[in-house]
Amino acid sequence: MSKPLAIVTGGGRGIGRGIVIELSRTHHVIATYRGNREAAQSLADEVGCEITQSDISSAEDRAALIDLARERSPHLDLLVNNAGIAPRERADILDAREEIFDEVLGTNLKGPYFLTQMAARWMKDSGRGRIAFVTSISSFTASVNRGEYCISKAGLSMAVALFASRLAEHGVKVFEIQPGIIRTDMIAKVEQIYEEKIANGLLPQRRMGEAVDVAKAVRAVADGLLDYSTGQVLHVDGGFHLRSL
């Protein structure tokens, strides 16, 4: 394989789709999808990436994904942990159901954690590689009607610190990319509400983010522009994280 190899989980639509489009210019990309085969195939036809169905919450699917990547190349150059789901129902934390908590945490936290463990062992052996976790401003912003999501993203933030610390001596760099309000189908039902809040000053940069904004941050990681900054958090949020009086 002449191109470096990248895995992008949840690559079929939304932020993941933007990342895959960007990386396909320079990498052989394996993009995972869970249910929407049509959207994933459309992406493959557009940019020439490889697609594979994979439920990141499944240990068997994670192992199969790494096995597929090993068939393609002796080295994994980049893992982008992007796959994530919102809770099937928004419920006050006093009413939230355990099965939905388990579902969200399985996909958003446990899955990426153990997929990264497998990828990290491979990268450690080769002495190279980069890993990016796509988290969210929800990792530090409390939304009491979707506590599962917030907790999953906060856990991912710590996973970045853990893997960055563990892998630094082996030449493997780990980063957190923290999107804010990004225009995707995940927020379609509340998009107009967010647009009104942004117009009223919610964000210092008064526009909603786009998938390409996140993809540009991944590009900086992929190109090695941040290789002396392992563990760094890249805020792609229009300044939402700023505290000002």
C-alpha positions in Angstrom: 0.0 0.0 0.0 1.5 3.3 -1.1 -0.7 5.5 1.1 -0.6 5.7 4.9 -3.5 3.8 6.6 -6.2 5.5 8.7 -9.3 4.1 10.5 -12.2 6.5 11.0 -15.0 5.1 13.1 -18.5 6.4 12.5 -17.3 7.6 9.1 -20.5 7.3 7.1 -22.1 10.6 7.9 -21.9 13.8 10.0 -18.6 14.8 11.4 -17.1 11.4 10.4 -18.0 11.9 6.8 -16.2 15.2 6.7 -13.1 13.6 8.3 -13.1 10.8 5.7 -13.4 13.2 2.8 -10.5 15.2 4.1 -8.2 12.2 4.9 -9.0 10.4 1.7 -6.8 12.9 -0.2 -3.7 11.5 1.4 -4.6 8.2 3.2 -6.2 4.8 2.5 -9.2 5.2 4.8 -11.2 2.4 6.4 -14.4 4.1 7.5 -16.8 2.2 9.7 -20.6 2.5 9.8 -23.1 0.8 11.9 -26.5 0.9 10.3 -26.7 3.3 7.3 -25.1 1.3 4.5 -26.5 3.6 1.8 -24.8 6.7 3.3 -21.5 4.8 3.7 -21.6 3.5 0.2 -22.3 6.9 -1.2 -19.2 8.2 0.6 -17.1 5.3 -0.7 -18.2 6.0 -4.3 -17.4 9.7 -3.8 -13.9 9.5 -2.4 -12.7 5.9 -2.8 -12.5 5.0 0.8 -13.0 1.5 2.1 -16.1 0.9 4.2 -17.0 -1.8 6.7 -19.9 -2.3 9.0 -18.8 -2.3 12.6 -20.5 -1.8 16.0 -17.7 -0.3 18.1 -19.5 -1.4 21.3 -18.9 -5.1 20.2 -15.6 -6.7 21.1 -15.9 -9.0 18.1 -16.5 -6.1 15.7 -13.5 -4.2 17.2 -11.2 -7.2 16.7 -12.5 -7.7 13.1 -11.8 -4.1 12.3 -8.2 -4.3 13.5 -7.7 -7.6 11.6 -9.0 -5.9 8.5 -6.6 -3.0 8.9 -3.7 -5.5 9.5 -4.5 -7.1 6.2 -4.2 -3.8 4.5 -0.9 -2.6 5.9 1.9 -3.5 8.4 1.4 -0.1 10.0 -1.6 1.8 11.3 -0.8 5.5 10.9 -3.9 7.1 12.3 -6.9 6.1 14.3 -9.8 8.6 14.6 -12.3 7.6 17.3 -15.3 9.4 16.0 -18.2 7.0 16.4 -20.8 8.2 18.9 -24.5 8.1 19.5 -26.9 10.3 21.4 -29.3 8.7 23.9 -32.5 7.3 22.2 -34.5 9.5 24.5 -33.7 12.7 26.4 -34.6 12.2 30.0 -33.9 14.2 33.2 -31.1 12.4 35.1 -33.7 11.7 37.8 -35.7 9.7 35.3 -33.0 8.3 33.0 -33.0 4.5 32.3 -30.1 2.2 32.9 -30.3 0.4 29.6 -29.9 3.7 27.7 -27.0 4.6 29.9 -25.3 1.3 29.0 -26.1 1.7 25.3 -24.5 5.2 25.1 -21.5 4.3 27.3 -20.9 1.1 25.3 -20.6 3.0 22.0 -19.2 6.3 23.1 -16.7 5.3 25.8 -16.1 1.5 26.2 -15.9 0.9 22.5 -13.3 3.6 21.7 -11.3 2.8 24.9 -10.8 -0.8 23.9 -10.4 -0.2 20.2 -7.6 2.3 21.1 -6.0 -0.4 23.4 -5.8 -2.7 20.4 -4.5 0.0 18.0 -2.1 1.3 20.6 -0.4 -2.1 21.0 0.1 -2.3 17.3 1.4 1.3 17.1 3.7 0.7 20.1 5.3 -2.3 18.4 6.0 -0.2 15.2 7.1 2.9 17.1 4.8 5.2 15.2 1.2 6.3 14.9 -1.3 9.0 15.9 -4.6 8.7 17.6 -7.4 11.3 17.7 -10.5 11.1 19.9 -13.4 13.2 18.8 -15.1 14.2 22.1 -17.5 17.2 22.6 -18.0 20.4 24.6 -20.4 18.1 26.5 -17.3 16.7 28.2 -17.4 19.8 30.4 -20.9 21.3 29.8 -23.7 19.8 31.9 -26.9 18.9 30.1 -29.2 17.3 32.7 -31.5 15.8 30.0 -28.7 13.8 28.4 -26.4 12.9 31.2 -25.3 9.6 29.6 -23.8 11.6 26.7 -22.0 14.1 28.9 -20.5 11.3 31.0 -19.4 9.4 28.0 -17.6 12.4 26.5 -16.0 13.3 29.9 -14.6 9.8 30.1 -13.1 10.1 26.6 -11.3 13.2 27.7 -9.6 11.2 30.4 -8.9 8.4 28.0 -6.9 10.9 25.9 -4.8 11.8 28.9 -4.2 8.2 29.8 -3.2 7.0 26.4 -1.1 10.1 25.6 0.8 9.5 28.8 1.3 5.8 28.3 2.3 6.0 24.6 4.5 9.1 24.5 7.8 7.2 25.0 6.9 4.9 22.2 6.5 7.7 19.6 2.7 7.4 19.5 0.9 10.8 19.8 -2.7 11.1 21.1 -5.0 14.1 20.8 -8.5 15.2 21.8 -10.6 17.1 19.2 -13.4 18.8 21.1 -16.2 20.0 18.7 -18.8 22.4 19.8 -22.2 22.9 18.0 -21.6 21.3 14.6 -24.3 21.1 11.9 -25.0 17.4 11.6 -28.1 15.2 11.6 -27.6 14.6 15.3 -28.8 18.2 16.0 -31.2 18.5 13.2 -34.3 18.6 15.5 -32.8 21.5 17.6 -30.8 23.2 14.9 -33.0 26.3 14.8 -32.8 26.7 18.6 -29.0 26.6 18.4 -29.0 29.1 15.5 -31.0 31.5 17.6 -28.8 31.1 20.7 -25.7 31.6 18.5 -27.2 34.8 17.0 -27.8 36.0 20.6 -24.2 35.6 21.6 -23.8 31.9 22.7 -20.6 31.7 20.7 -17.9 34.4 20.4 -17.6 33.4 16.7 -21.2 33.7 15.7 -21.7 30.8 13.4 -22.4 27.1 13.8 -19.6 24.8 13.1 -19.4 22.5 10.1 -18.0 19.0 9.7 -15.1 20.5 7.7 -14.0 22.5 10.7 -13.4 19.3 12.6 -11.8 17.7 9.6 -9.2 20.5 9.5 -8.2 19.7 13.1 -7.8 16.0 12.2 -5.7 17.1 9.2 -3.3 18.9 11.5 -2.9 15.8 13.5 -2.6 13.5 10.5 0.1 15.7 8.9 2.2 15.7 12.1 1.9 19.4 12.7 1.2 18.8 16.4 3.6 16.0 17.1 5.3 17.8 20.0 1.9 18.4 21.6 0.7 15.0 22.6 -2.3 15.1 24.9 -3.4 18.4 23.5 -7.1 19.4 23.4 -8.1 21.1 20.2 -11.2 23.2 20.7 -13.3 23.3 17.5 -16.1 25.3 19.1 -16.2 28.9 17.9 -14.8 30.0 21.2 -17.4 28.3 23.4 -14.8 27.2 25.9 -13.7 30.7 26.7 -14.6 32.2 30.0 -15.2 36.0 29.9 -16.8 38.7 32.0 
